[in-house]
Amino acid sequence: MLEWIYGYVNGILEHYKAMTTIVFVIAILKLLVPPFFWGLEKISDRSHRKKLLKIWTDAGYSDEEARLFVEASESHRKKTKPNIFSFLKKITRRKVR
């Protein structure tokens, strides 16, 4: 019974270590090769847009109406990119107050 519990807990810890390593490697790669990940994000966004257009056109809307619906949904989804200067300003304001 103790061997089973030990094996179960050990398996969980090994899985956690592996996932942490993978995330750490991806984070380092994002810092070292940002254009590659920017390109992947653009490709992903483009394919997501094509899927949405196909869904709307399959639902019976014209291509123009589908494009308008997709553009409206994208405007809600887009986030502004964080600015390093505004981030530093927030940090300094928090420490001053």
DOKE-711174 format. One record per residue (C-alpha): residue number from 1; residue in three letters; x, y, z. Coordinates in Angstrom, 3 decimals. Example, Ala and Ser with C-alpha at 12.3 -4.5 7.8 and 13.67 -1.06 7.14 Angstrom:
2
  nr rest        x        y        z
   1  ala   12.300   -4.500    7.800
   2  ser   13.670   -1.060    7.140
! end
This chain:
97
  nr rest        x        y        z
   1  met    0.000    0.000    0.000
   2  leu    2.799    2.428    0.884
   3  glu    4.594    1.607   -2.379
   4  trp    1.446    2.492   -4.325
   5  ile    1.073    5.835   -2.512
   6  tyr    4.779    6.570   -2.941
   7  gly    4.592    5.773   -6.654
   8  tyr    1.483    7.943   -7.060
   9  val    2.997   10.962   -5.288
  10  asn    6.328   10.483   -7.065
  11  gly    4.516   10.399  -10.436
  12  ile    2.735   13.649   -9.645
  13  leu    6.027   15.320   -8.672
  14  glu    7.782   14.085  -11.830
  15  his    4.926   15.384  -13.975
  16  tyr    5.092   18.768  -12.204
  17  lys    8.856   18.975  -12.773
  18  ala    8.471   18.146  -16.475
  19  met    5.709   20.719  -17.019
  20  thr    7.658   23.389  -15.128
  21  thr   10.708   22.710  -17.279
  22  ile    8.695   22.966  -20.492
  23  val    7.115   26.270  -19.444
  24  phe   10.507   27.628  -18.378
  25  val   12.076   26.710  -21.730
  26  ile    9.207   28.345  -23.643
  27  ala    9.552   31.513  -21.537
  28  ile   13.286   31.703  -22.267
  29  leu   12.648   31.153  -25.981
  30  lys   10.032   33.929  -25.962
  31  leu   12.657   36.276  -24.558
  32  leu   15.389   35.206  -26.978
  33  val   13.365   34.817  -30.199
  34  pro   10.351   37.170  -30.031
  35  pro    9.848   37.498  -33.827
  36  phe    9.277   33.744  -34.114
  37  phe    6.503   33.793  -31.501
  38  trp    5.051   36.983  -32.970
  39  gly    4.800   35.178  -36.318
  40  leu    3.146   32.168  -34.680
  41  glu    0.608   34.467  -33.015
  42  lys   -0.194   36.165  -36.328
  43  ile   -0.678   32.795  -38.054
  44  ser   -2.933   31.631  -35.223
  45  asp   -5.011   34.827  -35.359
  46  arg   -5.386   34.527  -39.124
  47  ser   -6.566   30.911  -38.957
  48  his   -8.980   31.784  -36.128
  49  arg  -10.397   34.603  -38.263
  50  lys  -10.865   32.222  -41.214
  51  lys  -12.713   29.758  -38.982
  52  leu  -15.023   32.493  -37.697
  53  leu  -15.738   33.681  -41.235
  54  lys  -16.566   30.122  -42.275
  55  ile  -18.928   29.697  -39.305
  56  trp  -20.811   32.888  -40.162
  57  thr  -21.037   32.085  -43.881
  58  asp  -22.216   28.535  -43.107
  59  ala  -24.917   30.073  -40.902
  60  gly  -26.306   31.809  -43.974
  61  tyr  -24.794   35.283  -43.810
  62  ser  -23.113   36.905  -46.804
  63  asp  -19.344   37.314  -46.889
  64  glu  -19.638   41.038  -46.162
  65  glu  -21.931   40.507  -43.157
  66  ala  -19.679   37.742  -41.838
  67  arg  -16.647   40.017  -42.149
  68  leu  -18.442   42.766  -40.209
  69  phe  -19.390   40.347  -37.410
  70  val  -15.830   39.035  -37.158
  71  glu  -14.353   42.548  -37.091
  72  ala  -16.790   43.535  -34.330
  73  ser  -15.822   40.501  -32.246
  74  glu  -12.105   41.167  -32.795
  75  ser  -12.374   44.735  -31.569
  76  his  -13.631   43.433  -28.206
  77  arg  -10.933   40.786  -28.033
  78  lys   -7.851   42.894  -28.804
  79  lys   -5.789   43.997  -25.853
  80  thr   -3.367   46.848  -25.818
  81  lys    0.269   45.902  -25.591
  82  pro    1.832   46.723  -22.225
  83  asn    4.190   49.663  -22.272
  84  ile    7.339   49.382  -20.173
  85  phe    7.253   53.077  -19.247
  86  ser    3.669   52.960  -17.974
  87  phe    4.515   49.796  -16.037
  88  leu    7.484   51.502  -14.352
  89  lys    5.356   54.572  -13.629
  90  lys    2.742   52.388  -11.892
  91  ile    5.419   50.721   -9.775
  92  thr    6.942   54.035   -8.690
  93  arg    3.550   55.512   -7.872
  94  arg    2.653   52.521   -5.700
  95  lys    5.886   52.823   -3.721
  96  val    5.562   56.586   -3.239
  97  arg    2.008   56.438   -1.902
! end
